[in-house]
Amino acid sequence: MSDSPPRPTRTPPTANDDRWIVEPGDHLWHIAEETLADRGVEPTTRRIERYWRRLIDANRSVVGDNPDLIRPGMEIVLPE
């Protein structure tokens, strides 16, 4: 049994989208995982971690020094 809260139901971006609008309950790891899956890449832990780091780097001006503090409404750039 997991203690983490359930993810909100949302329509994930398509593979052509290059942005993600943060919704309540989103976090960068989840965004990385969903983006990889949407792009047809198997979201293994290693791949998610690499893409998660790329998300942070690509969005440093948005997420600042603490990427755990993303807020609903923020627009996250999804790197290739």
mmCIF file of the N, C-alpha and C atoms, coordinates in Angstrom:
data_MODEL
# 
_entry.id   MODEL 
# 
loop_
_atom_site.group_PDB 
_atom_site.id 
_atom_site.type_symbol 
_atom_site.label_atom_id 
_atom_site.label_alt_id 
_atom_site.label_comp_id 
_atom_site.label_asym_id 
_atom_site.label_entity_id 
_atom_site.label_seq_id 
_atom_site.pdbx_PDB_ins_code 
_atom_site.Cartn_x 
_atom_site.Cartn_y 
_atom_site.Cartn_z 
_atom_site.occupancy 
_atom_site.B_iso_or_equiv 
_atom_site.pdbx_formal_charge 
_atom_site.auth_seq_id 
_atom_site.auth_comp_id 
_atom_site.auth_asym_id 
_atom_site.auth_atom_id 
_atom_site.pdbx_PDB_model_num 
ATOM 1   N N  . MET A 1 1  ? 0.843  -1.173 0.000   1.00 0.00 ? 1  MET A N  1 
ATOM 2   C CA . MET A 1 1  ? 0.000  0.000  0.000   1.00 0.00 ? 1  MET A CA 1 
ATOM 3   C C  . MET A 1 1  ? 0.887  1.234  0.000   1.00 0.00 ? 1  MET A C  1 
ATOM 4   N N  . SER A 1 2  ? 0.575  2.196  -0.825  1.00 0.00 ? 2  SER A N  1 
ATOM 5   C CA . SER A 1 2  ? 1.356  3.417  -0.950  1.00 0.00 ? 2  SER A CA 1 
ATOM 6   C C  . SER A 1 2  ? 0.725  4.529  -0.134  1.00 0.00 ? 2  SER A C  1 
ATOM 7   N N  . ASP A 1 3  ? 1.564  5.350  0.490   1.00 0.00 ? 3  ASP A N  1 
ATOM 8   C CA . ASP A 1 3  ? 1.081  6.487  1.256   1.00 0.00 ? 3  ASP A CA 1 
ATOM 9   C C  . ASP A 1 3  ? 0.975  7.747  0.419   1.00 0.00 ? 3  ASP A C  1 
ATOM 10  N N  . SER A 1 4  ? 1.434  7.680  -0.839  1.00 0.00 ? 4  SER A N  1 
ATOM 11  C CA . SER A 1 4  ? 1.389  8.877  -1.669  1.00 0.00 ? 4  SER A CA 1 
ATOM 12  C C  . SER A 1 4  ? -0.036 9.126  -2.145  1.00 0.00 ? 4  SER A C  1 
ATOM 13  N N  . PRO A 1 5  ? -0.396 10.414 -2.290  1.00 0.00 ? 5  PRO A N  1 
ATOM 14  C CA . PRO A 1 5  ? -1.751 10.734 -2.738  1.00 0.00 ? 5  PRO A CA 1 
ATOM 15  C C  . PRO A 1 5  ? -1.947 10.333 -4.188  1.00 0.00 ? 5  PRO A C  1 
ATOM 16  N N  . PRO A 1 6  ? -3.175 10.026 -4.573  1.00 0.00 ? 6  PRO A N  1 
ATOM 17  C CA . PRO A 1 6  ? -3.422 9.656  -5.975  1.00 0.00 ? 6  PRO A CA 1 
ATOM 18  C C  . PRO A 1 6  ? -3.161 10.847 -6.883  1.00 0.00 ? 6  PRO A C  1 
ATOM 19  N N  . ARG A 1 7  ? -2.690 10.543 -8.089  1.00 0.00 ? 7  ARG A N  1 
ATOM 20  C CA . ARG A 1 7  ? -2.466 11.593 -9.073  1.00 0.00 ? 7  ARG A CA 1 
ATOM 21  C C  . ARG A 1 7  ? -3.803 12.087 -9.594  1.00 0.00 ? 7  ARG A C  1 
ATOM 22  N N  . PRO A 1 8  ? -3.885 13.381 -9.864  1.00 0.00 ? 8  PRO A N  1 
ATOM 23  C CA . PRO A 1 8  ? -5.132 13.885 -10.440 1.00 0.00 ? 8  PRO A CA 1 
ATOM 24  C C  . PRO A 1 8  ? -5.320 13.366 -11.856 1.00 0.00 ? 8  PRO A C  1 
ATOM 25  N N  . THR A 1 9  ? -6.568 13.240 -12.257 1.00 0.00 ? 9  THR A N  1 
ATOM 26  C CA . THR A 1 9  ? -6.864 12.827 -13.620 1.00 0.00 ? 9  THR A CA 1 
ATOM 27  C C  . THR A 1 9  ? -6.687 14.033 -14.522 1.00 0.00 ? 9  THR A C  1 
ATOM 28  N N  . ARG A 1 10 ? -5.935 13.862 -15.585 1.00 0.00 ? 10 ARG A N  1 
ATOM 29  C CA . ARG A 1 10 ? -5.684 14.965 -16.505 1.00 0.00 ? 10 ARG A CA 1 
ATOM 30  C C  . ARG A 1 10 ? -5.499 14.407 -17.899 1.00 0.00 ? 10 ARG A C  1 
ATOM 31  N N  . THR A 1 11 ? -5.627 15.274 -18.852 1.00 0.00 ? 11 THR A N  1 
ATOM 32  C CA . THR A 1 11 ? -5.323 14.906 -20.217 1.00 0.00 ? 11 THR A CA 1 
ATOM 33  C C  . THR A 1 11 ? -3.857 15.226 -20.439 1.00 0.00 ? 11 THR A C  1 
ATOM 34  N N  . PRO A 1 12 ? -3.009 14.205 -20.606 1.00 0.00 ? 12 PRO A N  1 
ATOM 35  C CA . PRO A 1 12 ? -1.585 14.480 -20.783 1.00 0.00 ? 12 PRO A CA 1 
ATOM 36  C C  . PRO A 1 12 ? -1.324 15.151 -22.116 1.00 0.00 ? 12 PRO A C  1 
ATOM 37  N N  . PRO A 1 13 ? -0.216 15.894 -22.198 1.00 0.00 ? 13 PRO A N  1 
ATOM 38  C CA . PRO A 1 13 ? 0.110  16.526 -23.472 1.00 0.00 ? 13 PRO A CA 1 
ATOM 39  C C  . PRO A 1 13 ? 0.426  15.482 -24.525 1.00 0.00 ? 13 PRO A C  1 
ATOM 40  N N  . THR A 1 14 ? 0.230  15.837 -25.770 1.00 0.00 ? 14 THR A N  1 
ATOM 41  C CA . THR A 1 14 ? 0.578  14.919 -26.844 1.00 0.00 ? 14 THR A CA 1 
ATOM 42  C C  . THR A 1 14 ? 2.070  14.998 -27.108 1.00 0.00 ? 14 THR A C  1 
ATOM 43  N N  . ALA A 1 15 ? 2.574  14.097 -27.908 1.00 0.00 ? 15 ALA A N  1 
ATOM 44  C CA . ALA A 1 15 ? 4.006  14.055 -28.215 1.00 0.00 ? 15 ALA A CA 1 
ATOM 45  C C  . ALA A 1 15 ? 4.468  15.335 -28.912 1.00 0.00 ? 15 ALA A C  1 
ATOM 46  N N  . ASN A 1 16 ? 3.554  16.078 -29.538 1.00 0.00 ? 16 ASN A N  1 
ATOM 47  C CA . ASN A 1 16 ? 3.930  17.308 -30.226 1.00 0.00 ? 16 ASN A CA 1 
ATOM 48  C C  . ASN A 1 16 ? 3.972  18.517 -29.304 1.00 0.00 ? 16 ASN A C  1 
ATOM 49  N N  . ASP A 1 17 ? 3.416  18.390 -28.121 1.00 0.00 ? 17 ASP A N  1 
ATOM 50  C CA . ASP A 1 17 ? 3.414  19.510 -27.189 1.00 0.00 ? 17 ASP A CA 1 
ATOM 51  C C  . ASP A 1 17 ? 4.805  19.717 -26.623 1.00 0.00 ? 17 ASP A C  1 
ATOM 52  N N  . ASP A 1 18 ? 5.173  20.969 -26.441 1.00 0.00 ? 18 ASP A N  1 
ATOM 53  C CA . ASP A 1 18 ? 6.472  21.263 -25.865 1.00 0.00 ? 18 ASP A CA 1 
ATOM 54  C C  . ASP A 1 18 ? 6.351  22.001 -24.538 1.00 0.00 ? 18 ASP A C  1 
ATOM 55  N N  . ARG A 1 19 ? 5.141  22.038 -23.988 1.00 0.00 ? 19 ARG A N  1 
ATOM 56  C CA . ARG A 1 19 ? 4.880  22.717 -22.710 1.00 0.00 ? 19 ARG A CA 1 
ATOM 57  C C  . ARG A 1 19 ? 3.918  21.880 -21.867 1.00 0.00 ? 19 ARG A C  1 
ATOM 58  N N  . TRP A 1 20 ? 4.018  22.060 -20.571 1.00 0.00 ? 20 TRP A N  1 
ATOM 59  C CA . TRP A 1 20 ? 3.129  21.381 -19.623 1.00 0.00 ? 20 TRP A CA 1 
ATOM 60  C C  . TRP A 1 20 ? 2.668  22.436 -18.642 1.00 0.00 ? 20 TRP A C  1 
ATOM 61  N N  . ILE A 1 21 ? 1.376  22.603 -18.491 1.00 0.00 ? 21 ILE A N  1 
ATOM 62  C CA . ILE A 1 21 ? 0.827  23.517 -17.497 1.00 0.00 ? 21 ILE A CA 1 
ATOM 63  C C  . ILE A 1 21 ? 0.614  22.709 -16.218 1.00 0.00 ? 21 ILE A C  1 
ATOM 64  N N  . VAL A 1 22 ? 1.288  23.129 -15.164 1.00 0.00 ? 22 VAL A N  1 
ATOM 65  C CA . VAL A 1 22 ? 1.236  22.399 -13.893 1.00 0.00 ? 22 VAL A CA 1 
ATOM 66  C C  . VAL A 1 22 ? -0.168 22.470 -13.312 1.00 0.00 ? 22 VAL A C  1 
ATOM 67  N N  . GLU A 1 23 ? -0.663 21.314 -12.886 1.00 0.00 ? 23 GLU A N  1 
ATOM 68  C CA . GLU A 1 23 ? -1.957 21.199 -12.232 1.00 0.00 ? 23 GLU A CA 1 
ATOM 69  C C  . GLU A 1 23 ? -1.739 20.733 -10.798 1.00 0.00 ? 23 GLU A C  1 
ATOM 70  N N  . PRO A 1 24 ? -2.729 20.911 -9.927  1.00 0.00 ? 24 PRO A N  1 
ATOM 71  C CA . PRO A 1 24 ? -2.574 20.447 -8.539  1.00 0.00 ? 24 PRO A CA 1 
ATOM 72  C C  . PRO A 1 24 ? -2.160 18.972 -8.509  1.00 0.00 ? 24 PRO A C  1 
ATOM 73  N N  . GLY A 1 25 ? -1.176 18.669 -7.705  1.00 0.00 ? 25 GLY A N  1 
ATOM 74  C CA . GLY A 1 25 ? -0.697 17.288 -7.566  1.00 0.00 ? 25 GLY A CA 1 
ATOM 75  C C  . GLY A 1 25 ? 0.455  16.930 -8.485  1.00 0.00 ? 25 GLY A C  1 
ATOM 76  N N  . ASP A 1 26 ? 0.739  17.765 -9.488  1.00 0.00 ? 26 ASP A N  1 
ATOM 77  C CA . ASP A 1 26 ? 1.863  17.490 -10.383 1.00 0.00 ? 26 ASP A CA 1 
ATOM 78  C C  . ASP A 1 26 ? 3.188  17.695 -9.654  1.00 0.00 ? 26 ASP A C  1 
ATOM 79  N N  . HIS A 1 27 ? 4.188  16.958 -10.083 1.00 0.00 ? 27 HIS A N  1 
ATOM 80  C CA . HIS A 1 27 ? 5.569  17.169 -9.648  1.00 0.00 ? 27 HIS A CA 1 
ATOM 81  C C  . HIS A 1 27 ? 6.454  16.790 -10.825 1.00 0.00 ? 27 HIS A C  1 
ATOM 82  N N  . LEU A 1 28 ? 7.685  17.283 -10.823 1.00 0.00 ? 28 LEU A N  1 
ATOM 83  C CA . LEU A 1 28 ? 8.533  17.122 -12.010 1.00 0.00 ? 28 LEU A CA 1 
ATOM 84  C C  . LEU A 1 28 ? 8.816  15.671 -12.352 1.00 0.00 ? 28 LEU A C  1 
ATOM 85  N N  . TRP A 1 29 ? 8.935  14.791 -11.357 1.00 0.00 ? 29 TRP A N  1 
ATOM 86  C CA . TRP A 1 29 ? 9.176  13.372 -11.646 1.00 0.00 ? 29 TRP A CA 1 
ATOM 87  C C  . TRP A 1 29 ? 7.995  12.807 -12.436 1.00 0.00 ? 29 TRP A C  1 
ATOM 88  N N  . HIS A 1 30 ? 6.787  13.112 -11.996 1.00 0.00 ? 30 HIS A N  1 
ATOM 89  C CA . HIS A 1 30 ? 5.577  12.650 -12.693 1.00 0.00 ? 30 HIS A CA 1 
ATOM 90  C C  . HIS A 1 30 ? 5.518  13.235 -14.110 1.00 0.00 ? 30 HIS A C  1 
ATOM 91  N N  . ILE A 1 31 ? 5.862  14.511 -14.251 1.00 0.00 ? 31 ILE A N  1 
ATOM 92  C CA . ILE A 1 31 ? 5.851  15.140 -15.569 1.00 0.00 ? 31 ILE A CA 1 
ATOM 93  C C  . ILE A 1 31 ? 6.864  14.457 -16.482 1.00 0.00 ? 31 ILE A C  1 
ATOM 94  N N  . ALA A 1 32 ? 8.048  14.157 -15.945 1.00 0.00 ? 32 ALA A N  1 
ATOM 95  C CA . ALA A 1 32 ? 9.067  13.457 -16.737 1.00 0.00 ? 32 ALA A CA 1 
ATOM 96  C C  . ALA A 1 32 ? 8.566  12.078 -17.157 1.00 0.00 ? 32 ALA A C  1 
ATOM 97  N N  . GLU A 1 33 ? 7.986  11.347 -16.231 1.00 0.00 ? 33 GLU A N  1 
ATOM 98  C CA . GLU A 1 33 ? 7.483  10.000 -16.512 1.00 0.00 ? 33 GLU A CA 1 
ATOM 99  C C  . GLU A 1 33 ? 6.390  10.028 -17.577 1.00 0.00 ? 33 GLU A C  1 
ATOM 100 N N  . GLU A 1 34 ? 5.434  10.929 -17.412 1.00 0.00 ? 34 GLU A N  1 
ATOM 101 C CA . GLU A 1 34 ? 4.317  11.025 -18.369 1.00 0.00 ? 34 GLU A CA 1 
ATOM 102 C C  . GLU A 1 34 ? 4.797  11.480 -19.742 1.00 0.00 ? 34 GLU A C  1 
ATOM 103 N N  . THR A 1 35 ? 5.718  12.422 -19.779 1.00 0.00 ? 35 THR A N  1 
ATOM 104 C CA . THR A 1 35 ? 6.218  12.924 -21.055 1.00 0.00 ? 35 THR A CA 1 
ATOM 105 C C  . THR A 1 35 ? 6.941  11.825 -21.825 1.00 0.00 ? 35 THR A C  1 
ATOM 106 N N  . LEU A 1 36 ? 7.791  11.072 -21.132 1.00 0.00 ? 36 LEU A N  1 
ATOM 107 C CA . LEU A 1 36 ? 8.486  9.968  -21.800 1.00 0.00 ? 36 LEU A CA 1 
ATOM 108 C C  . LEU A 1 36 ? 7.487  8.959  -22.356 1.00 0.00 ? 36 LEU A C  1 
ATOM 109 N N  . ALA A 1 37 ? 6.512  8.565  -21.543 1.00 0.00 ? 37 ALA A N  1 
ATOM 110 C CA . ALA A 1 37 ? 5.515  7.591  -21.994 1.00 0.00 ? 37 ALA A CA 1 
ATOM 111 C C  . ALA A 1 37 ? 4.731  8.124  -23.188 1.00 0.00 ? 37 ALA A C  1 
ATOM 112 N N  . ASP A 1 38 ? 4.343  9.401  -23.133 1.00 0.00 ? 38 ASP A N  1 
ATOM 113 C CA . ASP A 1 38 ? 3.589  10.004 -24.238 1.00 0.00 ? 38 ASP A CA 1 
ATOM 114 C C  . ASP A 1 38 ? 4.397  10.044 -25.531 1.00 0.00 ? 38 ASP A C  1 
ATOM 115 N N  . ARG A 1 39 ? 5.716  10.096 -25.388 1.00 0.00 ? 39 ARG A N  1 
ATOM 116 C CA . ARG A 1 39 ? 6.591  10.135 -26.562 1.00 0.00 ? 39 ARG A CA 1 
ATOM 117 C C  . ARG A 1 39 ? 7.034  8.749  -27.008 1.00 0.00 ? 39 ARG A C  1 
ATOM 118 N N  . GLY A 1 40 ? 6.466  7.723  -26.386 1.00 0.00 ? 40 GLY A N  1 
ATOM 119 C CA . GLY A 1 40 ? 6.749  6.355  -26.802 1.00 0.00 ? 40 GLY A CA 1 
ATOM 120 C C  . GLY A 1 40 ? 8.041  5.785  -26.245 1.00 0.00 ? 40 GLY A C  1 
ATOM 121 N N  . VAL A 1 41 ? 8.573  6.410  -25.195 1.00 0.00 ? 41 VAL A N  1 
ATOM 122 C CA . VAL A 1 41 ? 9.802  5.941  -24.557 1.00 0.00 ? 41 VAL A CA 1 
ATOM 123 C C  . VAL A 1 41 ? 9.418  5.226  -23.271 1.00 0.00 ? 41 VAL A C  1 
ATOM 124 N N  . GLU A 1 42 ? 9.914  4.009  -23.086 1.00 0.00 ? 42 GLU A N  1 
ATOM 125 C CA . GLU A 1 42 ? 9.607  3.279  -21.866 1.00 0.00 ? 42 GLU A CA 1 
ATOM 126 C C  . GLU A 1 42 ? 10.178 4.054  -20.672 1.00 0.00 ? 42 GLU A C  1 
ATOM 127 N N  . PRO A 1 43 ? 9.322  4.452  -19.726 1.00 0.00 ? 43 PRO A N  1 
ATOM 128 C CA . PRO A 1 43 ? 9.779  5.281  -18.618 1.00 0.00 ? 43 PRO A CA 1 
ATOM 129 C C  . PRO A 1 43 ? 10.432 4.471  -17.488 1.00 0.00 ? 43 PRO A C  1 
ATOM 130 N N  . THR A 1 44 ? 11.650 4.011  -17.737 1.00 0.00 ? 44 THR A N  1 
ATOM 131 C CA . THR A 1 44 ? 12.388 3.312  -16.688 1.00 0.00 ? 44 THR A CA 1 
ATOM 132 C C  . THR A 1 44 ? 12.886 4.353  -15.683 1.00 0.00 ? 44 THR A C  1 
ATOM 133 N N  . THR A 1 45 ? 13.242 3.911  -14.505 1.00 0.00 ? 45 THR A N  1 
ATOM 134 C CA . THR A 1 45 ? 13.727 4.833  -13.479 1.00 0.00 ? 45 THR A CA 1 
ATOM 135 C C  . THR A 1 45 ? 14.917 5.633  -13.978 1.00 0.00 ? 45 THR A C  1 
ATOM 136 N N  . ARG A 1 46 ? 15.843 4.987  -14.664 1.00 0.00 ? 46 ARG A N  1 
ATOM 137 C CA . ARG A 1 46 ? 17.024 5.683  -15.176 1.00 0.00 ? 46 ARG A CA 1 
ATOM 138 C C  . ARG A 1 46 ? 16.658 6.752  -16.208 1.00 0.00 ? 46 ARG A C  1 
ATOM 139 N N  . ARG A 1 47 ? 15.761 6.415  -17.120 1.00 0.00 ? 47 ARG A N  1 
ATOM 140 C CA . ARG A 1 47 ? 15.342 7.388  -18.139 1.00 0.00 ? 47 ARG A CA 1 
ATOM 141 C C  . ARG A 1 47 ? 14.577 8.547  -17.511 1.00 0.00 ? 47 ARG A C  1 
ATOM 142 N N  . ILE A 1 48 ? 13.716 8.220  -16.551 1.00 0.00 ? 48 ILE A N  1 
ATOM 143 C CA . ILE A 1 48 ? 12.963 9.277  -15.875 1.00 0.00 ? 48 ILE A CA 1 
ATOM 144 C C  . ILE A 1 48 ? 13.926 10.221 -15.166 1.00 0.00 ? 48 ILE A C  1 
ATOM 145 N N  . GLU A 1 49 ? 14.911 9.678  -14.471 1.00 0.00 ? 49 GLU A N  1 
ATOM 146 C CA . GLU A 1 49 ? 15.864 10.524 -13.752 1.00 0.00 ? 49 GLU A CA 1 
ATOM 147 C C  . GLU A 1 49 ? 16.624 11.453 -14.704 1.00 0.00 ? 49 GLU A C  1 
ATOM 148 N N  . ARG A 1 50 ? 17.082 10.914 -15.825 1.00 0.00 ? 50 ARG A N  1 
ATOM 149 C CA . ARG A 1 50 ? 17.801 11.748 -16.795 1.00 0.00 ? 50 ARG A CA 1 
ATOM 150 C C  . ARG A 1 50 ? 16.909 12.863 -17.333 1.00 0.00 ? 50 ARG A C  1 
ATOM 151 N N  . TYR A 1 51 ? 15.663 12.511 -17.677 1.00 0.00 ? 51 TYR A N  1 
ATOM 152 C CA . TYR A 1 51 ? 14.757 13.520 -18.223 1.00 0.00 ? 51 TYR A CA 1 
ATOM 153 C C  . TYR A 1 51 ? 14.338 14.509 -17.145 1.00 0.00 ? 51 TYR A C  1 
ATOM 154 N N  . TRP A 1 52 ? 14.157 14.052 -15.925 1.00 0.00 ? 52 TRP A N  1 
ATOM 155 C CA . TRP A 1 52 ? 13.818 14.911 -14.793 1.00 0.00 ? 52 TRP A CA 1 
ATOM 156 C C  . TRP A 1 52 ? 14.886 15.988 -14.619 1.00 0.00 ? 52 TRP A C  1 
ATOM 157 N N  . ARG A 1 53 ? 16.160 15.590 -14.712 1.00 0.00 ? 53 ARG A N  1 
ATOM 158 C CA . ARG A 1 53 ? 17.263 16.559 -14.599 1.00 0.00 ? 53 ARG A CA 1 
ATOM 159 C C  . ARG A 1 53 ? 17.233 17.558 -15.758 1.00 0.00 ? 53 ARG A C  1 
ATOM 160 N N  . ARG A 1 54 ? 16.901 17.077 -16.943 1.00 0.00 ? 54 ARG A N  1 
ATOM 161 C CA . ARG A 1 54 ? 16.785 17.973 -18.097 1.00 0.00 ? 54 ARG A CA 1 
ATOM 162 C C  . ARG A 1 54 ? 15.627 18.956 -17.915 1.00 0.00 ? 54 ARG A C  1 
ATOM 163 N N  . LEU A 1 55 ? 14.519 18.475 -17.339 1.00 0.00 ? 55 LEU A N  1 
ATOM 164 C CA . LEU A 1 55 ? 13.383 19.355 -17.047 1.00 0.00 ? 55 LEU A CA 1 
ATOM 165 C C  . LEU A 1 55 ? 13.806 20.483 -16.112 1.00 0.00 ? 55 LEU A C  1 
ATOM 166 N N  . ILE A 1 56 ? 14.526 20.118 -15.060 1.00 0.00 ? 56 ILE A N  1 
ATOM 167 C CA . ILE A 1 56 ? 14.981 21.123 -14.098 1.00 0.00 ? 56 ILE A CA 1 
ATOM 168 C C  . ILE A 1 56 ? 15.875 22.142 -14.788 1.00 0.00 ? 56 ILE A C  1 
ATOM 169 N N  . ASP A 1 57 ? 16.840 21.665 -15.558 1.00 0.00 ? 57 ASP A N  1 
ATOM 170 C CA . ASP A 1 57 ? 17.762 22.572 -16.247 1.00 0.00 ? 57 ASP A CA 1 
ATOM 171 C C  . ASP A 1 57 ? 17.031 23.487 -17.228 1.00 0.00 ? 57 ASP A C  1 
ATOM 172 N N  . ALA A 1 58 ? 16.081 22.941 -17.967 1.00 0.00 ? 58 ALA A N  1 
ATOM 173 C CA . ALA A 1 58 ? 15.359 23.720 -18.974 1.00 0.00 ? 58 ALA A CA 1 
ATOM 174 C C  . ALA A 1 58 ? 14.395 24.727 -18.345 1.00 0.00 ? 58 ALA A C  1 
ATOM 175 N N  . ASN A 1 59 ? 14.067 24.525 -17.087 1.00 0.00 ? 59 ASN A N  1 
ATOM 176 C CA . ASN A 1 59 ? 13.062 25.365 -16.431 1.00 0.00 ? 59 ASN A CA 1 
ATOM 177 C C  . ASN A 1 59 ? 13.586 26.072 -15.192 1.00 0.00 ? 59 ASN A C  1 
ATOM 178 N N  . ARG A 1 60 ? 14.892 26.232 -15.105 1.00 0.00 ? 60 ARG A N  1 
ATOM 179 C CA . ARG A 1 60 ? 15.500 26.852 -13.920 1.00 0.00 ? 60 ARG A CA 1 
ATOM 180 C C  . ARG A 1 60 ? 14.888 28.225 -13.626 1.00 0.00 ? 60 ARG A C  1 
ATOM 181 N N  . SER A 1 61 ? 14.579 28.992 -14.670 1.00 0.00 ? 61 SER A N  1 
ATOM 182 C CA . SER A 1 61 ? 14.006 30.326 -14.435 1.00 0.00 ? 61 SER A CA 1 
ATOM 183 C C  . SER A 1 61 ? 12.590 30.253 -13.880 1.00 0.00 ? 61 SER A C  1 
ATOM 184 N N  . VAL A 1 62 ? 11.916 29.132 -14.078 1.00 0.00 ? 62 VAL A N  1 
ATOM 185 C CA . VAL A 1 62 ? 10.549 28.956 -13.580 1.00 0.00 ? 62 VAL A CA 1 
ATOM 186 C C  . VAL A 1 62 ? 10.553 28.298 -12.199 1.00 0.00 ? 62 VAL A C  1 
ATOM 187 N N  . VAL A 1 63 ? 11.338 27.243 -12.042 1.00 0.00 ? 63 VAL A N  1 
ATOM 188 C CA . VAL A 1 63 ? 11.307 26.475 -10.792 1.00 0.00 ? 63 VAL A CA 1 
ATOM 189 C C  . VAL A 1 63 ? 12.284 26.989 -9.747  1.00 0.00 ? 63 VAL A C  1 
ATOM 190 N N  . GLY A 1 64 ? 13.237 27.814 -10.142 1.00 0.00 ? 64 GLY A N  1 
ATOM 191 C CA . GLY A 1 64 ? 14.192 28.368 -9.189  1.00 0.00 ? 64 GLY A CA 1 
ATOM 192 C C  . GLY A 1 64 ? 15.110 27.314 -8.605  1.00 0.00 ? 64 GLY A C  1 
ATOM 193 N N  . ASP A 1 65 ? 15.522 27.544 -7.373  1.00 0.00 ? 65 ASP A N  1 
ATOM 194 C CA . ASP A 1 65 ? 16.477 26.651 -6.712  1.00 0.00 ? 65 ASP A CA 1 
ATOM 195 C C  . ASP A 1 65 ? 15.839 25.423 -6.091  1.00 0.00 ? 65 ASP A C  1 
ATOM 196 N N  . ASN A 1 66 ? 14.516 25.407 -5.975  1.00 0.00 ? 66 ASN A N  1 
ATOM 197 C CA . ASN A 1 66 ? 13.842 24.264 -5.366  1.00 0.00 ? 66 ASN A CA 1 
ATOM 198 C C  . ASN A 1 66 ? 12.777 23.720 -6.314  1.00 0.00 ? 66 ASN A C  1 
ATOM 199 N N  . PRO A 1 67 ? 13.143 22.761 -7.165  1.00 0.00 ? 67 PRO A N  1 
ATOM 200 C CA . PRO A 1 67 ? 12.183 22.242 -8.145  1.00 0.00 ? 67 PRO A CA 1 
ATOM 201 C C  . PRO A 1 67 ? 11.032 21.455 -7.520  1.00 0.00 ? 67 PRO A C  1 
ATOM 202 N N  . ASP A 1 68 ? 11.080 21.206 -6.218  1.00 0.00 ? 68 ASP A N  1 
ATOM 203 C CA . ASP A 1 68 ? 9.958  20.540 -5.549  1.00 0.00 ? 68 ASP A CA 1 
ATOM 204 C C  . ASP A 1 68 ? 8.804  21.499 -5.301  1.00 0.00 ? 68 ASP A C  1 
ATOM 205 N N  . LEU A 1 69 ? 9.024  22.789 -5.519  1.00 0.00 ? 69 LEU A N  1 
ATOM 206 C CA . LEU A 1 69 ? 7.993  23.778 -5.228  1.00 0.00 ? 69 LEU A CA 1 
ATOM 207 C C  . LEU A 1 69 ? 7.340  24.333 -6.483  1.00 0.00 ? 69 LEU A C  1 
ATOM 208 N N  . ILE A 1 70 ? 6.946  23.445 -7.390  1.00 0.00 ? 70 ILE A N  1 
ATOM 209 C CA . ILE A 1 70 ? 6.205  23.925 -8.551  1.00 0.00 ? 70 ILE A CA 1 
ATOM 210 C C  . ILE A 1 70 ? 4.757  24.145 -8.124  1.00 0.00 ? 70 ILE A C  1 
ATOM 211 N N  . ARG A 1 71 ? 4.116  25.073 -8.787  1.00 0.00 ? 71 ARG A N  1 
ATOM 212 C CA . ARG A 1 71 ? 2.758  25.453 -8.401  1.00 0.00 ? 71 ARG A CA 1 
ATOM 213 C C  . ARG A 1 71 ? 1.816  25.366 -9.605  1.00 0.00 ? 71 ARG A C  1 
ATOM 214 N N  . PRO A 1 72 ? 0.535  25.088 -9.327  1.00 0.00 ? 72 PRO A N  1 
ATOM 215 C CA . PRO A 1 72 ? -0.444 25.061 -10.414 1.00 0.00 ? 72 PRO A CA 1 
ATOM 216 C C  . PRO A 1 72 ? -0.395 26.345 -11.222 1.00 0.00 ? 72 PRO A C  1 
ATOM 217 N N  . GLY A 1 73 ? -0.481 26.176 -12.518 1.00 0.00 ? 73 GLY A N  1 
ATOM 218 C CA . GLY A 1 73 ? -0.461 27.311 -13.431 1.00 0.00 ? 73 GLY A CA 1 
ATOM 219 C C  . GLY A 1 73 ? 0.895  27.598 -14.034 1.00 0.00 ? 73 GLY A C  1 
ATOM 220 N N  . MET A 1 74 ? 1.965  27.085 -13.402 1.00 0.00 ? 74 MET A N  1 
ATOM 221 C CA . MET A 1 74 ? 3.299  27.272 -13.972 1.00 0.00 ? 74 MET A CA 1 
ATOM 222 C C  . MET A 1 74 ? 3.369  26.574 -15.323 1.00 0.00 ? 74 MET A C  1 
ATOM 223 N N  . GLU A 1 75 ? 4.096  27.167 -16.259 1.00 0.00 ? 75 GLU A N  1 
ATOM 224 C CA . GLU A 1 75 ? 4.277  26.561 -17.574 1.00 0.00 ? 75 GLU A CA 1 
ATOM 225 C C  . GLU A 1 75 ? 5.687  25.974 -17.641 1.00 0.00 ? 75 GLU A C  1 
ATOM 226 N N  . ILE A 1 76 ? 5.747  24.660 -17.812 1.00 0.00 ? 76 ILE A N  1 
ATOM 227 C CA . ILE A 1 76 ? 7.012  23.930 -17.842 1.00 0.00 ? 76 ILE A CA 1 
ATOM 228 C C  . ILE A 1 76 ? 7.346  23.599 -19.295 1.00 0.00 ? 76 ILE A C  1 
ATOM 229 N N  . VAL A 1 77 ? 8.559  23.937 -19.714 1.00 0.00 ? 77 VAL A N  1 
ATOM 230 C CA . VAL A 1 77 ? 9.047  23.596 -21.059 1.00 0.00 ? 77 VAL A CA 1 
ATOM 231 C C  . VAL A 1 77 ? 9.468  22.134 -21.043 1.00 0.00 ? 77 VAL A C  1 
ATOM 232 N N  . LEU A 1 78 ? 9.031  21.386 -22.033 1.00 0.00 ? 78 LEU A N  1 
ATOM 233 C CA . LEU A 1 78 ? 9.386  19.969 -22.154 1.00 0.00 ? 78 LEU A CA 1 
ATOM 234 C C  . LEU A 1 78 ? 10.494 19.820 -23.194 1.00 0.00 ? 78 LEU A C  1 
ATOM 235 N N  . PRO A 1 79 ? 11.740 19.580 -22.739 1.00 0.00 ? 79 PRO A N  1 
ATOM 236 C CA . PRO A 1 79 ? 12.842 19.420 -23.708 1.00 0.00 ? 79 PRO A CA 1 
ATOM 237 C C  . PRO A 1 79 ? 12.634 18.193 -24.580 1.00 0.00 ? 79 PRO A C  1 
ATOM 238 N N  . GLU A 1 80 ? 13.315 18.175 -25.720 1.00 0.00 ? 80 GLU A N  1 
ATOM 239 C CA . GLU A 1 80 ? 13.278 17.011 -26.617 1.00 0.00 ? 80 GLU A CA 1 
ATOM 240 C C  . GLU A 1 80 ? 13.792 15.793 -25.908 1.00 0.00 ? 80 GLU A C  1 
# 
